[in-house]
Amino acid sequence: MVTISITTAKTNLYKLVQHTIASHEPVIVTGKTGNVVILSLKDYKALQETLYILQTMPSISNEAKKAKTTKNGDLYGKDKLTW
């Protein structure tokens, strides 16, 4: 994750926004009174959807935590999972 000052963010706002949209990488902007995160709208909505699902459907969260692994600890591919 990239961290920049608010002064740099103001100077390069267009490039910063384009980078964030293209890379799906949040950017931390630091200021004297606090910090903020710049996130693309698409990524923000996806994050909100994930949080909603995990909060309203606890069984999904539990299943994700119990994801099946092989004997040596490697994860199975999604085509090998039964759920």
C-alpha positions in Angstrom: 0.0 0.0 0.0 1.3 3.4 -1.0 1.6 6.2 1.6 1.9 9.8 0.6 1.5 13.2 2.2 -1.6 15.3 1.7 0.5 17.9 -0.2 1.7 15.3 -2.7 -1.8 14.0 -3.0 -3.1 17.5 -3.8 -0.4 18.0 -6.4 -1.0 14.6 -8.1 -4.6 14.0 -7.5 -5.5 12.9 -11.0 -2.6 10.5 -11.3 -3.3 9.2 -7.8 -6.9 8.5 -8.6 -6.1 6.8 -11.9 -3.4 4.6 -10.2 -5.9 3.6 -7.4 -8.6 2.6 -9.9 -6.2 0.7 -12.2 -4.2 -1.1 -9.5 -7.0 -1.7 -6.9 -4.4 -0.6 -4.4 -5.6 1.7 -1.6 -3.5 4.8 -0.9 -2.9 6.2 2.5 -2.8 10.0 2.6 -1.2 11.4 5.7 -2.0 14.8 7.2 -1.2 16.8 10.3 -4.6 16.1 11.9 -5.0 12.4 10.7 -4.8 10.0 7.9 -7.3 8.8 5.2 -7.4 6.0 2.7 -8.2 6.6 -1.0 -10.0 3.6 -2.4 -11.8 3.1 -5.8 -15.6 3.1 -5.6 -15.6 -0.4 -7.1 -13.3 -1.7 -4.3 -15.2 0.1 -1.6 -18.5 -1.4 -2.7 -16.9 -4.9 -2.9 -15.6 -4.4 0.7 -19.0 -3.3 1.9 -20.6 -6.3 0.2 -18.1 -8.7 1.8 -18.7 -7.2 5.3 -22.5 -7.4 4.8 -22.3 -11.1 3.8 -20.0 -12.0 6.7 -22.2 -10.2 9.2 -25.5 -11.6 7.9 -24.4 -15.1 7.0 -22.2 -16.4 9.8 -22.1 -19.9 8.3 -20.1 -18.5 5.3 -17.5 -17.0 7.6 -17.3 -20.3 9.6 -16.8 -22.3 6.4 -14.1 -20.0 5.1 -12.2 -20.4 8.4 -12.5 -24.2 8.1 -11.3 -24.3 4.5 -10.0 -27.7 3.5 -6.3 -28.3 3.1 -4.2 -31.1 2.0 -2.1 -33.2 4.3 1.0 -31.0 3.7 -1.0 -27.8 4.3 -1.4 -26.7 0.7 -4.9 -25.4 -0.1 -7.0 -27.4 -2.5 -8.2 -25.7 -5.7 -11.8 -24.5 -5.7 -12.8 -27.4 -8.0 -11.8 -29.8 -5.2 -13.9 -28.3 -2.5 -17.2 -29.9 -1.7 -19.0 -26.7 -0.6 
